[in-house]
Amino acid sequence: MNDYKKLIEIVKKEVVTLKEFQYITNHDFVAEVVSRPSDGRHEGCAKYIVKYINSDSDAIYVKRD
């Protein structure tokens, strides 16, 4: 599995672990990761917006273990 495909597979899960979050933030295709106020969609998770170098973005939720 190539690096980009692995990134997308993780982001598609929407709720990620701290280890997966670190993988996302360190990926070359990711331009920025911005914290957002929790919207209650996934209780107990921190919400972030992942912005990519191609100007797309996705919301992810990080489990607070």
PDB file with SEQRES, HELIX, SHEET and CRYST1 records, atoms N, CA, C and O in Angstrom:
SEQRES   1 A   65  MET ASN ASP TYR LYS LYS LEU ILE GLU ILE VAL LYS LYS          
SEQRES   2 A   65  GLU VAL VAL THR LEU LYS GLU PHE GLN TYR ILE THR ASN          
SEQRES   3 A   65  HIS ASP PHE VAL ALA GLU VAL VAL SER ARG PRO SER ASP          
SEQRES   4 A   65  GLY ARG HIS GLU GLY CYS ALA LYS TYR ILE VAL LYS TYR          
SEQRES   5 A   65  ILE ASN SER ASP SER ASP ALA ILE TYR VAL LYS ARG ASP          
HELIX    1 AA1 ASP A    3  LYS A   12  1                                  10    
HELIX    2 AA2 LEU A   18  THR A   25  1                                   8    
SHEET    1 AA1 4 VAL A  15  VAL A  16  0                                        
SHEET    2 AA1 4 SER A  57  LYS A  63  1                                        
SHEET    3 AA1 4 CYS A  45  TYR A  52 -1                                        
SHEET    4 AA1 4 VAL A  30  ARG A  36 -1                                        
CRYST1    1.000    1.000    1.000  90.00  90.00  90.00 P 1           1          
ATOM      1  N   MET A   1       0.863  -1.184   0.000  1.00  0.00           N  
ATOM      2  CA  MET A   1       0.000   0.000   0.000  1.00  0.00           C  
ATOM      3  C   MET A   1       0.898   1.232   0.000  1.00  0.00           C  
ATOM      4  O   MET A   1       1.811   1.353   0.816  1.00  0.00           O  
ATOM      5  N   ASN A   2       0.623   2.137  -0.923  1.00  0.00           N  
ATOM      6  CA  ASN A   2       1.460   3.325  -0.951  1.00  0.00           C  
ATOM      7  C   ASN A   2       1.081   4.287   0.172  1.00  0.00           C  
ATOM      8  O   ASN A   2       0.023   4.162   0.788  1.00  0.00           O  
ATOM      9  N   ASP A   3       1.954   5.233   0.421  1.00  0.00           N  
ATOM     10  CA  ASP A   3       1.815   6.172   1.532  1.00  0.00           C  
ATOM     11  C   ASP A   3       0.526   6.998   1.460  1.00  0.00           C  
ATOM     12  O   ASP A   3      -0.151   7.179   2.472  1.00  0.00           O  
ATOM     13  N   TYR A   4       0.189   7.493   0.277  1.00  0.00           N  
ATOM     14  CA  TYR A   4      -1.014   8.312   0.103  1.00  0.00           C  
ATOM     15  C   TYR A   4      -2.272   7.491   0.386  1.00  0.00           C  
ATOM     16  O   TYR A   4      -3.187   7.960   1.063  1.00  0.00           O  
ATOM     17  N   LYS A   5      -2.310   6.273  -0.132  1.00  0.00           N  
ATOM     18  CA  LYS A   5      -3.478   5.420   0.066  1.00  0.00           C  
ATOM     19  C   LYS A   5      -3.664   5.101   1.553  1.00  0.00           C  
ATOM     20  O   LYS A   5      -4.792   5.067   2.046  1.00  0.00           O  
ATOM     21  N   LYS A   6      -2.563   4.869   2.260  1.00  0.00           N  
ATOM     22  CA  LYS A   6      -2.636   4.602   3.699  1.00  0.00           C  
ATOM     23  C   LYS A   6      -3.206   5.815   4.427  1.00  0.00           C  
ATOM     24  O   LYS A   6      -4.033   5.663   5.326  1.00  0.00           O  
ATOM     25  N   LEU A   7      -2.772   7.013   4.049  1.00  0.00           N  
ATOM     26  CA  LEU A   7      -3.285   8.248   4.653  1.00  0.00           C  
ATOM     27  C   LEU A   7      -4.796   8.345   4.474  1.00  0.00           C  
ATOM     28  O   LEU A   7      -5.516   8.620   5.433  1.00  0.00           O  
ATOM     29  N   ILE A   8      -5.274   8.126   3.275  1.00  0.00           N  
ATOM     30  CA  ILE A   8      -6.703   8.237   2.982  1.00  0.00           C  
ATOM     31  C   ILE A   8      -7.499   7.175   3.738  1.00  0.00           C  
ATOM     32  O   ILE A   8      -8.589   7.463   4.232  1.00  0.00           O  
ATOM     33  N   GLU A   9      -6.976   5.955   3.836  1.00  0.00           N  
ATOM     34  CA  GLU A   9      -7.658   4.889   4.581  1.00  0.00           C  
ATOM     35  C   GLU A   9      -7.832   5.282   6.052  1.00  0.00           C  
ATOM     36  O   GLU A   9      -8.883   5.033   6.642  1.00  0.00           O  
ATOM     37  N   ILE A  10      -6.811   5.889   6.634  1.00  0.00           N  
ATOM     38  CA  ILE A  10      -6.889   6.319   8.032  1.00  0.00           C  
ATOM     39  C   ILE A  10      -7.909   7.441   8.191  1.00  0.00           C  
ATOM     40  O   ILE A  10      -8.740   7.399   9.098  1.00  0.00           O  
ATOM     41  N   VAL A  11      -7.855   8.430   7.329  1.00  0.00           N  
ATOM     42  CA  VAL A  11      -8.767   9.576   7.422  1.00  0.00           C  
ATOM     43  C   VAL A  11     -10.216   9.144   7.215  1.00  0.00           C  
ATOM     44  O   VAL A  11     -11.112   9.688   7.860  1.00  0.00           O  
ATOM     45  N   LYS A  12     -10.463   8.185   6.335  1.00  0.00           N  
ATOM     46  CA  LYS A  12     -11.823   7.695   6.078  1.00  0.00           C  
ATOM     47  C   LYS A  12     -12.470   7.109   7.326  1.00  0.00           C  
ATOM     48  O   LYS A  12     -13.693   7.131   7.462  1.00  0.00           O  
ATOM     49  N   LYS A  13     -11.650   6.585   8.242  1.00  0.00           N  
ATOM     50  CA  LYS A  13     -12.180   6.014   9.476  1.00  0.00           C  
ATOM     51  C   LYS A  13     -12.879   7.077  10.321  1.00  0.00           C  
ATOM     52  O   LYS A  13     -13.776   6.758  11.102  1.00  0.00           O  
ATOM     53  N   GLU A  14     -12.482   8.306  10.173  1.00  0.00           N  
ATOM     54  CA  GLU A  14     -13.020   9.481  10.868  1.00  0.00           C  
ATOM     55  C   GLU A  14     -12.589   9.552  12.332  1.00  0.00           C  
ATOM     56  O   GLU A  14     -12.165  10.616  12.782  1.00  0.00           O  
ATOM     57  N   VAL A  15     -12.682   8.463  13.087  1.00  0.00           N  
ATOM     58  CA  VAL A  15     -12.212   8.444  14.476  1.00  0.00           C  
ATOM     59  C   VAL A  15     -10.879   7.709  14.475  1.00  0.00           C  
ATOM     60  O   VAL A  15     -10.808   6.534  14.113  1.00  0.00           O  
ATOM     61  N   VAL A  16      -9.815   8.413  14.887  1.00  0.00           N  
ATOM     62  CA  VAL A  16      -8.471   7.856  14.809  1.00  0.00           C  
ATOM     63  C   VAL A  16      -7.808   7.822  16.181  1.00  0.00           C  
ATOM     64  O   VAL A  16      -8.212   8.530  17.103  1.00  0.00           O  
ATOM     65  N   THR A  17      -6.787   6.990  16.293  1.00  0.00           N  
ATOM     66  CA  THR A  17      -6.000   6.913  17.522  1.00  0.00           C  
ATOM     67  C   THR A  17      -4.941   8.016  17.502  1.00  0.00           C  
ATOM     68  O   THR A  17      -4.739   8.676  16.483  1.00  0.00           O  
ATOM     69  N   LEU A  18      -4.278   8.204  18.625  1.00  0.00           N  
ATOM     70  CA  LEU A  18      -3.215   9.200  18.705  1.00  0.00           C  
ATOM     71  C   LEU A  18      -2.075   8.850  17.750  1.00  0.00           C  
ATOM     72  O   LEU A  18      -1.498   9.736  17.119  1.00  0.00           O  
ATOM     73  N   LYS A  19      -1.750   7.565  17.643  1.00  0.00           N  
ATOM     74  CA  LYS A  19      -0.686   7.132  16.726  1.00  0.00           C  
ATOM     75  C   LYS A  19      -1.051   7.446  15.274  1.00  0.00           C  
ATOM     76  O   LYS A  19      -0.212   7.922  14.509  1.00  0.00           O  
ATOM     77  N   GLU A  20      -2.302   7.180  14.897  1.00  0.00           N  
ATOM     78  CA  GLU A  20      -2.762   7.498  13.535  1.00  0.00           C  
ATOM     79  C   GLU A  20      -2.772   9.007  13.311  1.00  0.00           C  
ATOM     80  O   GLU A  20      -2.445   9.476  12.221  1.00  0.00           O  
ATOM     81  N   PHE A  21      -3.144   9.767  14.337  1.00  0.00           N  
ATOM     82  CA  PHE A  21      -3.147  11.231  14.240  1.00  0.00           C  
ATOM     83  C   PHE A  21      -1.730  11.742  13.974  1.00  0.00           C  
ATOM     84  O   PHE A  21      -1.537  12.651  13.165  1.00  0.00           O  
ATOM     85  N   GLN A  22      -0.755  11.168  14.643  1.00  0.00           N  
ATOM     86  CA  GLN A  22       0.636  11.562  14.420  1.00  0.00           C  
ATOM     87  C   GLN A  22       1.070  11.233  13.003  1.00  0.00           C  
ATOM     88  O   GLN A  22       1.796  12.009  12.382  1.00  0.00           O  
ATOM     89  N   TYR A  23       0.634  10.087  12.481  1.00  0.00           N  
ATOM     90  CA  TYR A  23       0.947   9.719  11.100  1.00  0.00           C  
ATOM     91  C   TYR A  23       0.369  10.762  10.140  1.00  0.00           C  
ATOM     92  O   TYR A  23       1.044  11.189   9.204  1.00  0.00           O  
ATOM     93  N   ILE A  24      -0.870  11.164  10.373  1.00  0.00           N  
ATOM     94  CA  ILE A  24      -1.532  12.156   9.527  1.00  0.00           C  
ATOM     95  C   ILE A  24      -0.779  13.484   9.561  1.00  0.00           C  
ATOM     96  O   ILE A  24      -0.485  14.065   8.516  1.00  0.00           O  
ATOM     97  N   THR A  25      -0.469  13.960  10.767  1.00  0.00           N  
ATOM     98  CA  THR A  25       0.174  15.285  10.883  1.00  0.00           C  
ATOM     99  C   THR A  25       1.567  15.315  10.270  1.00  0.00           C  
ATOM    100  O   THR A  25       2.035  16.377   9.859  1.00  0.00           O  
ATOM    101  N   ASN A  26       2.238  14.167  10.200  1.00  0.00           N  
ATOM    102  CA  ASN A  26       3.592  14.121   9.640  1.00  0.00           C  
ATOM    103  C   ASN A  26       3.639  13.765   8.159  1.00  0.00           C  
ATOM    104  O   ASN A  26       4.721  13.689   7.577  1.00  0.00           O  
ATOM    105  N   HIS A  27       2.485  13.548   7.546  1.00  0.00           N  
ATOM    106  CA  HIS A  27       2.440  13.122   6.148  1.00  0.00           C  
ATOM    107  C   HIS A  27       2.747  14.294   5.211  1.00  0.00           C  
ATOM    108  O   HIS A  27       2.309  15.419   5.451  1.00  0.00           O  
ATOM    109  N   ASP A  28       3.497  14.023   4.148  1.00  0.00           N  
ATOM    110  CA  ASP A  28       3.890  15.064   3.187  1.00  0.00           C  
ATOM    111  C   ASP A  28       2.706  15.671   2.450  1.00  0.00           C  
ATOM    112  O   ASP A  28       2.787  16.824   2.027  1.00  0.00           O  
ATOM    113  N   PHE A  29       1.620  14.945   2.282  1.00  0.00           N  
ATOM    114  CA  PHE A  29       0.462  15.442   1.540  1.00  0.00           C  
ATOM    115  C   PHE A  29      -0.415  16.373   2.393  1.00  0.00           C  
ATOM    116  O   PHE A  29      -1.294  17.053   1.863  1.00  0.00           O  
ATOM    117  N   VAL A  30      -0.178  16.403   3.702  1.00  0.00           N  
ATOM    118  CA  VAL A  30      -0.968  17.229   4.617  1.00  0.00           C  
ATOM    119  C   VAL A  30      -0.281  18.580   4.791  1.00  0.00           C  
ATOM    120  O   VAL A  30       0.884  18.654   5.180  1.00  0.00           O  
ATOM    121  N   ALA A  31      -1.021  19.645   4.497  1.00  0.00           N  
ATOM    122  CA  ALA A  31      -0.481  20.991   4.625  1.00  0.00           C  
ATOM    123  C   ALA A  31      -0.632  21.537   6.039  1.00  0.00           C  
ATOM    124  O   ALA A  31       0.242  22.245   6.538  1.00  0.00           O  
ATOM    125  N   GLU A  32      -1.762  21.198   6.686  1.00  0.00           N  
ATOM    126  CA  GLU A  32      -2.052  21.776   7.998  1.00  0.00           C  
ATOM    127  C   GLU A  32      -3.120  20.945   8.702  1.00  0.00           C  
ATOM    128  O   GLU A  32      -3.991  20.363   8.055  1.00  0.00           O  
ATOM    129  N   VAL A  33      -3.047  20.896  10.020  1.00  0.00           N  
ATOM    130  CA  VAL A  33      -4.079  20.257  10.838  1.00  0.00           C  
ATOM    131  C   VAL A  33      -4.510  21.291  11.864  1.00  0.00           C  
ATOM    132  O   VAL A  33      -3.692  21.799  12.631  1.00  0.00           O  
ATOM    133  N   VAL A  34      -5.813  21.602  11.874  1.00  0.00           N  
ATOM    134  CA  VAL A  34      -6.337  22.684  12.710  1.00  0.00           C  
ATOM    135  C   VAL A  34      -7.361  22.132  13.695  1.00  0.00           C  
ATOM    136  O   VAL A  34      -8.283  21.411  13.313  1.00  0.00           O  
ATOM    137  N   SER A  35      -7.187  22.481  14.964  1.00  0.00           N  
ATOM    138  CA  SER A  35      -8.132  22.077  15.997  1.00  0.00           C  
ATOM    139  C   SER A  35      -9.429  22.861  15.860  1.00  0.00           C  
ATOM    140  O   SER A  35      -9.411  24.056  15.564  1.00  0.00           O  
ATOM    141  N   ARG A  36     -10.552  22.187  16.075  1.00  0.00           N  
ATOM    142  CA  ARG A  36     -11.871  22.829  16.027  1.00  0.00           C  
ATOM    143  C   ARG A  36     -12.644  22.439  17.279  1.00  0.00           C  
ATOM    144  O   ARG A  36     -12.380  21.393  17.872  1.00  0.00           O  
ATOM    145  N   PRO A  37     -13.592  23.270  17.684  1.00  0.00           N  
ATOM    146  CA  PRO A  37     -14.425  22.903  18.842  1.00  0.00           C  
ATOM    147  C   PRO A  37     -15.214  21.632  18.531  1.00  0.00           C  
ATOM    148  O   PRO A  37     -15.691  21.437  17.413  1.00  0.00           O  
ATOM    149  N   SER A  38     -15.340  20.784  19.532  1.00  0.00           N  
ATOM    150  CA  SER A  38     -16.084  19.543  19.356  1.00  0.00           C  
ATOM    151  C   SER A  38     -17.537  19.845  19.008  1.00  0.00           C  
ATOM    152  O   SER A  38     -18.134  20.772  19.555  1.00  0.00           O  
ATOM    153  N   ASP A  39     -18.098  19.062  18.100  1.00  0.00           N  
ATOM    154  CA  ASP A  39     -19.479  19.274  17.679  1.00  0.00           C  
ATOM    155  C   ASP A  39     -20.422  18.215  18.237  1.00  0.00           C  
ATOM    156  O   ASP A  39     -21.601  18.182  17.884  1.00  0.00           O  
ATOM    157  N   GLY A  40     -19.904  17.346  19.113  1.00  0.00           N  
ATOM    158  CA  GLY A  40     -20.735  16.320  19.721  1.00  0.00           C  
ATOM    159  C   GLY A  40     -20.970  15.096  18.853  1.00  0.00           C  
ATOM    160  O   GLY A  40     -21.660  14.165  19.268  1.00  0.00           O  
ATOM    161  N   ARG A  41     -20.407  15.087  17.661  1.00  0.00           N  
ATOM    162  CA  ARG A  41     -20.618  13.953  16.754  1.00  0.00           C  
ATOM    163  C   ARG A  41     -19.999  12.665  17.317  1.00  0.00           C  
ATOM    164  O   ARG A  41     -20.592  11.589  17.232  1.00  0.00           O  
ATOM    165  N   HIS A  42     -18.810  12.797  17.885  1.00  0.00           N  
ATOM    166  CA  HIS A  42     -18.133  11.659  18.511  1.00  0.00           C  
ATOM    167  C   HIS A  42     -17.735  12.088  19.917  1.00  0.00           C  
ATOM    168  O   HIS A  42     -16.708  12.735  20.120  1.00  0.00           O  
ATOM    169  N   GLU A  43     -18.561  11.718  20.869  1.00  0.00           N  
ATOM    170  CA  GLU A  43     -18.361  12.124  22.263  1.00  0.00           C  
ATOM    171  C   GLU A  43     -17.008  11.653  22.791  1.00  0.00           C  
ATOM    172  O   GLU A  43     -16.601  10.513  22.570  1.00  0.00           O  
ATOM    173  N   GLY A  44     -16.325  12.548  23.488  1.00  0.00           N  
ATOM    174  CA  GLY A  44     -15.033  12.218  24.080  1.00  0.00           C  
ATOM    175  C   GLY A  44     -13.868  12.304  23.116  1.00  0.00           C  
ATOM    176  O   GLY A  44     -12.752  11.915  23.463  1.00  0.00           O  
ATOM    177  N   CYS A  45     -14.102  12.805  21.913  1.00  0.00           N  
ATOM    178  CA  CYS A  45     -13.041  12.931  20.913  1.00  0.00           C  
ATOM    179  C   CYS A  45     -12.764  14.393  20.603  1.00  0.00           C  
ATOM    180  O   CYS A  45     -13.671  15.225  20.628  1.00  0.00           O  
ATOM    181  N   ALA A  46     -11.513  14.698  20.313  1.00  0.00           N  
ATOM    182  CA  ALA A  46     -11.127  16.036  19.880  1.00  0.00           C  
ATOM    183  C   ALA A  46     -11.296  16.118  18.360  1.00  0.00           C  
ATOM    184  O   ALA A  46     -10.954  15.175  17.647  1.00  0.00           O  
ATOM    185  N   LYS A  47     -11.822  17.244  17.866  1.00  0.00           N  
ATOM    186  CA  LYS A  47     -12.070  17.406  16.430  1.00  0.00           C  
ATOM    187  C   LYS A  47     -10.945  18.216  15.785  1.00  0.00           C  
ATOM    188  O   LYS A  47     -10.472  19.207  16.340  1.00  0.00           O  
ATOM    189  N   TYR A  48     -10.533  17.771  14.607  1.00  0.00           N  
ATOM    190  CA  TYR A  48      -9.506  18.469  13.827  1.00  0.00           C  
ATOM    191  C   TYR A  48      -9.918  18.498  12.364  1.00  0.00           C  
ATOM    192  O   TYR A  48     -10.622  17.609  11.885  1.00  0.00           O  
ATOM    193  N   ILE A  49      -9.474  19.521  11.670  1.00  0.00           N  
ATOM    194  CA  ILE A  49      -9.637  19.612  10.220  1.00  0.00           C  
ATOM    195  C   ILE A  49      -8.263  19.369   9.600  1.00  0.00           C  
ATOM    196  O   ILE A  49      -7.292  20.053   9.922  1.00  0.00           O  
ATOM    197  N   VAL A  50      -8.202  18.383   8.706  1.00  0.00           N  
ATOM    198  CA  VAL A  50      -6.966  18.062   7.992  1.00  0.00           C  
ATOM    199  C   VAL A  50      -7.038  18.773   6.650  1.00  0.00           C  
ATOM    200  O   VAL A  50      -7.930  18.505   5.845  1.00  0.00           O  
ATOM    201  N   LYS A  51      -6.097  19.680   6.410  1.00  0.00           N  
ATOM    202  CA  LYS A  51      -6.034  20.401   5.131  1.00  0.00           C  
ATOM    203  C   LYS A  51      -4.877  19.838   4.317  1.00  0.00           C  
ATOM    204  O   LYS A  51      -3.750  19.733   4.801  1.00  0.00           O  
ATOM    205  N   TYR A  52      -5.178  19.477   3.067  1.00  0.00           N  
ATOM    206  CA  TYR A  52      -4.194  18.859   2.185  1.00  0.00           C  
ATOM    207  C   TYR A  52      -3.546  19.893   1.275  1.00  0.00           C  
ATOM    208  O   TYR A  52      -4.052  21.005   1.129  1.00  0.00           O  
ATOM    209  N   ILE A  53      -2.428  19.522   0.666  1.00  0.00           N  
ATOM    210  CA  ILE A  53      -1.711  20.447  -0.201  1.00  0.00           C  
ATOM    211  C   ILE A  53      -2.491  20.769  -1.482  1.00  0.00           C  
ATOM    212  O   ILE A  53      -2.169  21.740  -2.167  1.00  0.00           O  
ATOM    213  N   ASN A  54      -3.506  19.972  -1.814  1.00  0.00           N  
ATOM    214  CA  ASN A  54      -4.327  20.246  -2.997  1.00  0.00           C  
ATOM    215  C   ASN A  54      -5.580  21.062  -2.652  1.00  0.00           C  
ATOM    216  O   ASN A  54      -6.490  21.176  -3.473  1.00  0.00           O  
ATOM    217  N   SER A  55      -5.627  21.626  -1.443  1.00  0.00           N  
ATOM    218  CA  SER A  55      -6.706  22.498  -0.953  1.00  0.00           C  
ATOM    219  C   SER A  55      -7.955  21.763  -0.476  1.00  0.00           C  
ATOM    220  O   SER A  55      -8.895  22.414  -0.019  1.00  0.00           O  
ATOM    221  N   ASP A  56      -8.003  20.448  -0.562  1.00  0.00           N  
ATOM    222  CA  ASP A  56      -9.113  19.686   0.005  1.00  0.00           C  
ATOM    223  C   ASP A  56      -8.936  19.606   1.519  1.00  0.00           C  
ATOM    224  O   ASP A  56      -7.869  19.916   2.048  1.00  0.00           O  
ATOM    225  N   SER A  57      -9.988  19.189   2.201  1.00  0.00           N  
ATOM    226  CA  SER A  57      -9.883  19.015   3.648  1.00  0.00           C  
ATOM    227  C   SER A  57     -10.887  17.967   4.125  1.00  0.00           C  
ATOM    228  O   SER A  57     -11.874  17.678   3.449  1.00  0.00           O  
ATOM    229  N   ASP A  58     -10.616  17.411   5.291  1.00  0.00           N  
ATOM    230  CA  ASP A  58     -11.479  16.418   5.927  1.00  0.00           C  
ATOM    231  C   ASP A  58     -11.497  16.679   7.421  1.00  0.00           C  
ATOM    232  O   ASP A  58     -10.535  17.207   7.978  1.00  0.00           O  
ATOM    233  N   ALA A  59     -12.596  16.306   8.070  1.00  0.00           N  
ATOM    234  CA  ALA A  59     -12.683  16.369   9.528  1.00  0.00           C  
ATOM    235  C   ALA A  59     -12.323  14.998  10.085  1.00  0.00           C  
ATOM    236  O   ALA A  59     -12.742  13.969   9.555  1.00  0.00           O  
ATOM    237  N   ILE A  60     -11.542  14.998  11.159  1.00  0.00           N  
ATOM    238  CA  ILE A  60     -11.229  13.756  11.868  1.00  0.00           C  
ATOM    239  C   ILE A  60     -11.457  14.003  13.359  1.00  0.00           C  
ATOM    240  O   ILE A  60     -11.494  15.140  13.828  1.00  0.00           O  
ATOM    241  N   TYR A  61     -11.608  12.904  14.079  1.00  0.00           N  
ATOM    242  CA  TYR A  61     -11.820  12.960  15.525  1.00  0.00           C  
ATOM    243  C   TYR A  61     -10.778  12.060  16.171  1.00  0.00           C  
ATOM    244  O   TYR A  61     -10.607  10.908  15.770  1.00  0.00           O  
ATOM    245  N   VAL A  62     -10.088  12.586  17.165  1.00  0.00           N  
ATOM    246  CA  VAL A  62      -9.023  11.837  17.826  1.00  0.00           C  
ATOM    247  C   VAL A  62      -9.535  11.344  19.172  1.00  0.00           C  
ATOM    248  O   VAL A  62     -10.027  12.119  19.992  1.00  0.00           O  
ATOM    249  N   LYS A  63      -9.405  10.022  19.381  1.00  0.00           N  
ATOM    250  CA  LYS A  63      -9.811   9.426  20.650  1.00  0.00           C  
ATOM    251  C   LYS A  63      -8.915   9.958  21.762  1.00  0.00           C  
ATOM    252  O   LYS A  63      -7.695  10.022  21.615  1.00  0.00           O  
ATOM    253  N   ARG A  64      -9.515  10.325  22.838  1.00  0.00           N  
ATOM    254  CA  ARG A  64      -8.743  10.763  24.002  1.00  0.00           C  
ATOM    255  C   ARG A  64      -8.603   9.571  24.934  1.00  0.00           C  
ATOM    256  O   ARG A  64      -9.507   9.270  25.713  1.00  0.00           O  
ATOM    257  N   ASP A  65      -7.476   8.902  24.852  1.00  0.00           N  
ATOM    258  CA  ASP A  65      -7.246   7.687  25.648  1.00  0.00           C  
ATOM    259  C   ASP A  65      -6.684   8.011  26.995  1.00  0.00           C  
ATOM    260  O   ASP A  65      -6.432   7.108  27.792  1.00  0.00           O  
TER     261      ASP A  65                                                      
END                                                                             
